[in-house]
């Protein structure tokens, strides 16, 4: 869509002619779909679907990530004027159909029913072909998402950016807890630990269950290039899911989260690592734990929106012409 065309249209989330192209709407007005993509449930021809799961009732400390999807979408309106920086001219917004599917509907008072809803929500999308990038929500949502993806692909390689391993022992599979989702995913056979890796860890973990990890100190000492090369060596060409907890970033860069931990990654480190992961076989991903009430500046949501766009680039990189 050209700048001249944009001058005659508003709310591109509803009025966009076609599903490809950059967007020139005012960032401060209009319907805030992710990156000004079309809102639609018709995804038969979509290459990638962005959806929100505003669930935050599994947190151990501060809630508020139920507002994450809305804040990330709003922050994303700053970006779609140009192709994403640093991707060698790759413009997924113009080359591919990226659709905003909206948020998953659920009864907030029926917490026990949420896991099945999440799994079926994602299964409904990926069974039609497109990959998903999910906007959370707390990190628990990744467990039922992985269930849906494992049904399609088998045990997955997982790249997890996080301050915490989320491997706390918890054999009660009915419990809903964002700090135990990875433990359960491993125990349920959803994750191939030999081809998975955690990045940015800076809290204690008694047992990594065989999963490799690159803690925050190592990222700082050895640099982004070392990290991306190591990660690509670990995951190889296996179907890979990328889950990004915003608390992987240091609170200086992302204060709006429930369980902040000092000593984390800088935004420039994350940007470099994600861009250098181009070429992995990413089949889906998410950005979780953005809690806008704890960040009056909006910086955390801005970081979340950039990360979500980088995940879109990774998911579509191998499909470019």
N, C-alpha and C positions, 0 to 999 in steps of 0.2 A: 504494500500500500504506500503510495507516494504522499509527500507532505501536502500537496494540493488536494488529494482525495480526503486526507484526514481533516482538512478544514471544513468539510461539508458533513462530517459525521461526528457523532458523540456516542459514548458508551460502546466502544468497539467489542466489548464482551457480548453484546447482543446484535450489533449492526455490521460487524466485520464481513466484508465480501470475500469469501474464501478464508481458509484457516492458516494461511502462510503469510509471512511478511512482518516487517518491523511495525512499530506503532508510534504515532506522533501526537497522541492525545496529551492534554495537560496532565501532568503527574498529580495535580492537586484536585482533580475532578473526575467524574465518571465512575462507572462500576469497576470495582477493583478485582477483576479476575487476575490470576497469576500471569504476569508479563503481558497483560491486555489480550490474552488468548480468548477464544470463543468459549463461552459456557455452553456445554452440551452433554447430553447422555447418549448421543449418537456417535459412537466411537469406532464404527466399522472400518473406517479408512484412516484412523488415527495411528500415528507412529508412537506417541507417548501421551500418557494421561497423567495430569497432576490432580491430586485429590487431597482433601483435608480430613483428619480424624481428630476432632477437638475434645479429646478425652484426657483428663488429668487426675483421675481418682485413684491412681496407683503410686502416687508420690510419697516419699519418705519425709519430706520437709515442706518446702513452700509450693503451694498450688499456683495455678494461673496459666498453665500451658494450653488450657482450653481456648485461650485467646490467641494462641500462636498462629494457626492457619490464617486468620483474618489479618493479623499484623504483618505476616510475611507477604501476603498478597498485596497489601497496601504499600509496603516498602518496595515491592518488585516493580511498581509503576515508574520508578526512577530509571529503570534499566533498558526498556525495549526500543530506545531510539537508535541504538547501534548494535552491531553484532558483539557478543561477549569478548572482552579483551583477552589477548594472549593465546587464542586458539587458531593462529595462522590463517585468519580470514574465514574460518568456519562460522557459518551463520545458521544455526539450527532453527531459529525462528522463521527464516525464509525458506529453508530447504525441506522442512518437515512439518507435518501436522501435529502440533502440540495442543491438546484440548484440556481445559479446566472442567473437571467433572463435578466440581462442587464438593461439599462436605458430606461425610457419611451421617445419615440420620440415626439417632439412637435415643432410648429412654434413659436419661441421666440417673434415674432412680433405680434402674435395673442393671446394676454394675455387673452382676454375674453373667448377664446375657451379652455383654460387650465383646468378649473374645470371638464368639462364633459370628457375630455381626461383622467384625473386622475381617475375619478370614473370608467370609462369603462376599463381602464388598470387594476385596481385592481379587478374589477368584473370578467374580463376574467380569471384571475389567480385563485381566490378563488372559482369560479364556477366549477373548475376542482378538487377541494378537498383540496389543500395545504393551509396552513396559509401563511401570508406574513410578512416579516420584511422589511420595506421600509427605504432607505437612502435618506434623504433630503439634500438640499432643505430647504426653509423656512417653518414656522409652518402652513402657510395657507393650505399646501397640505393635512393636516390631516382632514380637513373638507370634501372634496370629497372622501377621503378614508373611513371616517366614513359613508358617504352615501352608499357606496358599501357594507360595512359590515352590516349596519342596514337593508339593503334589504334582507340579508341572515339570520340575527339573531334577528332582531327587535332591540328595544332600548338597547344600550350597557352600561355596566359598563366601565368607563374610569379611568385609573390611569394616571395622568398627572404630570410629573416632570418638574418644570418650575420656573423661577424667577417671572414670570408674570402670572396672572390668565387668560389672553386673553378673558376676559369677558366684554370688553368695549362694551357699548350699540351701536348697529348698526343694524337697521331694514331694511336696503337696502341690500337684499340678493344677489344683483348683484355685490356689491363691493367685491374686492379681497384684503384682509388685514389679515396679520398674527396675529394681535392683537385682532381680533374679531371672530376668528374661533370658539372658544368654546361657545361664546354667541349665535352664529348662530346654532351651533350643538344642543344646549339645546332648543332653540326656535323652531327648526325644528323637535324636538322629536327624535333625533338620540341617545340621551344620557339619561340614567336613573340617575338623579342627586342624588337620595337617595342611590345609590349603586356605586357612583363614588367619587373620592378624588383627590385633588391636593397637591403636595408635593414640598417643597422648596420655597414657595411663599415669596417674600420680597419686594413687591411693593404694593401700595394702590389699593384697589378695593372697589367701592361703593356698589356693590350688587353681591354676589356670586350665586344668583339665586337658593339658597338652597343647593349648593354643599359643602360638607365638605372640609376643607383644613387643612394641617399641615404645618405651615410656617417654614422658615429656622431656626428661633430661637428655636422653639420647637424641631426640629430635633437635634440641638446642645445640648439642655438642657436634653432631655429625651432619646436620643440615637436611634441607628438603630433598635434594637430589639423592642422597643416600637412602632416605626413607622411601621415596617413590620406586627406586630401583629394587630395594629389598622387598617391598610389597608385591611388585610385579613378578619377582622371582618366586615368591611364595604362592600366589594365586594362579599363576600360569594362565592357561586359556579356559579354566573352569568357569561355569556359570557363576557369576559373582553378584552378591547383594551388598550395597554400600549403605551403612547406617551411620548417621552423623548426629551425635549428641552435642548440642551447642556448648555444653560445658567443657568440651575438649579445648575450646578457646579459653584463654585466661580471662578472669572477670574484668580486667581492664578493657578488654575488647567486647565482652558479652556479659554484662552484669545481670541481664534479665533472664535468670534461670534459677531453678529450685535448689540445686545443690552445688554452688560455685566452689571451686578449689583453686588456690593460687598456684603460680608456677606453670601455667598452661601455655598452649600454643598461641602464637601471634597470628593475626589475620593474614599477613603476608606469607607466613609459612604454610598455612592451610591452602591459600590460593595456589602457591607453587606446587605443593604436593598433588593437589587434585588435578591440575593441568598436566602434570607429568605422568599421571596415571592413564592418560589417553591410550587406548588400545586394549585395555582389559575387557573381558567379556561381561560387561555389566548388564544384568537383566532387570534390575530394579533398585530402588533406594529410598531413603527417607531422611528428613531433617526434623529432629525432635527436641523437646525441652525448652523451646523459646517461650519465656514467660514475661510478656510485655508489662505487667503491673510493677515489676521490679526494675524497670529501665525507662525513666521518663524521657530520655534522649531519643529512643527508638533505634539506637545503635545495634542492639541485639537482633531485632527484626531485620534490619538492613543486612547484617551478616548472614542471617538465615536465608534471606532472599537470594543473596549472591551464591551461597552454598547450593541452594536448590537449583539455580541456573547451571552451576558447574556440574551438578549431577545429571541434569538434562543433557549437557554436552557429552559427558562420559557415556551415557546410555545410547546416544545416537552417533557417536564418533565413527564406529566401525561400519555404519550404514550409509555414510556420506558417499556421494558420487565422486 
